[in-house]
């Protein structure tokens, strides 16, 4: 089982997490833990890339962040190489931790 933290910081502006190479995963889950909210109003969207440079939103992954928002997103049949989380902030602030875990492919 694969598991890594790709972001652990305060969100008070638009910000992207670190990227992670998930090419060896069959499935993946992304957990976003939101704490220390101060009237949060924003969103998180998963983004995918095959070159770690050009990023495309993962369809259906955009999720609003409001008070008490902890988020779990599941990805099946992962076909891209890199993944990151993109935070958009409208107002307020919050601390976020993003954990990626997944089932590795059998070789």
N, C-alpha and C positions, 0 to 999 in steps of 0.2 A: 504494500500500500504506500502510495506517495502522499506526502503532506508538506506544505511550506507556507510561510507567511510572506505575502508580497507587499503589504502596506500596514503601517501602524503609526498613525499620526493624527493631528487635528486637521479637520477640513474647515477652512474659513475663506476659501477661494476655490476656483476650478483647479483640480489637480488630478494627475494620473498616478497609478501605482507603478511599482516596478513590474517588468514583464517576467513571465516564467515560461520556460520551454516545456510544453506538455505533449510533445510529439510521441512520447512512449506510452501515453495513456489511452485506454479505450473509452473510459468515461471519466468525468470530472465533476466535482461539486465546488461551488464557491460560496463560502460563508462570510457575510459582512456583519460584524458586531459593531453596533452603534452605541456609544456611551457618552456621558457628560454633555447631553444635548442642551443647547441654549436656543430655543425656538428654531429648530432646524427646518429648513425648507430647501430641498434639492433632490438630486437623483444620483444613482449609480448605474452605469451601463458597462457591460462586459464588451471588450474589443479584442478582435483576433487579427493575427498577422502571420504571414509566412516568411517575412524577411526582417522582422523586429524593427521595422521602420515605417511602413505604411499600415495604418490601422483602420479596421472596418468594424462597425458595431455588430455584435452578435444579435441576430433577429430575436425579438421577444425578451431580451435581457434587461431592458430599461426598467428600473424600479424606483419609485419615489421614496424619499427619506423624510420621515416626520418623527415626532416624539415617539420613542419606544420602538423604533424600527430596527429589528434584526432580520437579516435576509439570508435565504438559502436558495441558490440557483443551481440546477442540475443540467449537465451537458452530456448528451449521449452521442456515440459515434463521432468523437472528436477527430476532425480531419485537417486542422490547421496546426501550425507549429508553436506559436506563441499566444499568450493570453495576458490581458491586463484589465484593471478596473479603472474606469474614467468617472470621476466625481464632478458633477455640476452643482453649483451652489447658487440659490436665489437669495436666501437670507439666513441669518443665524449661523451657528457653528456646531460642530460635533466632533468627537473622536471616533475614528474608524480603524478597525483591524480587518484585514482581508486575508482569509485562509483558503488556499486551494488544496484539495485532496482528490485522489482518484485511484482507479484500478489500472495497474500497469498491464500492457499487452504481454501475452505469453509469446516467447520466441522459440 
